Amino acid sequence: MTETFEKLKALLNATGTLTIDEIARAEGESGPLTDEERLWLSVEQHDRLKREGAEITLEQYVEAARTLETAPPDSAEYVQAQRIVEAFESAA
């Protein structure tokens, strides 16, 4: 486990969610996440939203789909958008 992952995991436990900016800032300070760590954080955040009954709106889905078309695939923005798209499609 990387230092970045540990920081983000603690932040997720404290706040219940992570923003793209928080992920990017942590990676800038402590280094990049591994693919497995990024996946774990994404799944955990999605599960928390699902347990809270939070739903993704159609507008959020459309915006995330646009982001997937324009953002670099390795960016935090892309990963966050992908999480939203997958969560929306799996709930449909």
Secondary structure, DSSP 4 states (H G I P E B T S, - for coil): --HHHHHHHHHHHHHS---HHHHHHHHHHH-PPPHHHHHHHHHHHHHHHHHHT----HHHHHHHHHHHHHS-TTSHHHHHHHHHHHHHHHH-
